[in-house]
């Protein structure tokens, strides 16, 4: 088989692996009611079923990036795929809430092994114009999977069983493993050690930060507003566990950064370092600015996908499946961008495509904001989301190409892990900000409506008395 064909078949296996972990980020939000009915889980357990995956996912990304350089990206990628398949089987067979939560925690670990190594593999296998095209496929896969997750979850919840949301992963995992072994060459390995102290600080800092951003609206940002339970233990303090988590996250991340700077100070840039995060990479302009763009793109992409189904169901009365179908134009737009990128990468730089994507995202969101009313038609929403999806397809795909373009090959795993962290933190921040704003607006409008109704009834009562 020609070498070029082998590379593209390897890309298909990588893209499918990324699609698995992204779909599992969004699909569970839709099937939670079915899980509650079937397993009889408590509200606290339901919350952990949704969030344990994302928290572990974010916490392990930096460590995985380092392991990718030391052990080889293909080996770590395959390990993650196998773990993801086994834990998907465990989740699909769960008979209790605790069982399902444990499976979701382990699933998050598998996902963390897949995402940064997928980037490292693409960066190593493709060069020049082909690299831009490969990242176009990778980025469009993320955009499409993000949008299709709610649709697949809604359909399974209404027509099959929530267990198939996890069971469907197993045959796909087998295909990915076969494709990766057959078409992805062994990855080079770097002789280095893992910074254990840095790993502890990064896992604590990123995990607690993800928990705080995701759960701030639920448990209160400063004072406790809802009961909080974990491992059978109940939080009894007036101060919110989210506030404590964010303070501890800040302290852990400060300690982490100080340690990484210390480990990389006065070291020849050509020499490898034991640091978990090589801060010297931030001296590369494309890496530094690309990661800032990644954070912003992640905020918009995942925040919008989290809020739109809520708006469609609460404001427009859509069912879960209808809300999922309404997001399909995002996936279609993402695929259109992928196809267009193949022709455009030879004439427009990756940075230029990112700028085009961000502009289209802004146009799509502005159009959606303009037409967002209780009587909005489906075709108007679809048109705005289609434009937004094209923007995602350009920006999400090519920003990764920008970030990794000038990163040395020996640090490819670290660079990929660091960019994955920015993407995950952006998604958590976007979900936190937009869902908080959405529910705050609903609460304010409901309070205003109830006050108005109460005042009207009071005036009518007074009039009847006179």
Secondary structure, DSSP 8 states (H G I E B T S, - for coil): --HHHHHHHHHHHHHHHHHHHHHHHHHHHHHHHHHHHHH---HHHHHHHHHHHHHHHHHHHHHHHHHHHHH-HHHHHHHHHHHHHHHHHHHHT--SHHHHHHHHHHHHHHHHHHHHHHHHHHHHH--HHHHHHHHHHHHHHHHHHHHHHHHHHHHHHHHS-TTHHHHHHHHHHHHHHHHHHHHS-----------HHHHHHHHHHHHHHHHHHHHHHHH-SSB--S--EETTEE---SB-HHHHHHHHHHHHHHHHHHHHHHHHTT--TTS--S-SS-GGGGGSHHHHHHHHHHHHHHHHHHHHHHHHHHHHHHTS---HHHHHHHTHHHHHHHHHHHHHHHHHTTTS-HHHHHHHHHHHHHHHHHHHHHH-STT--HHHHHHHHHHHHHHHHHHHHHHHHHHHTTS-GGGHHHHHHHHHHHHHHHHHHHHHHHHHHHHHHHHHHHHHHHHHHHHHHHHHHHHHH-
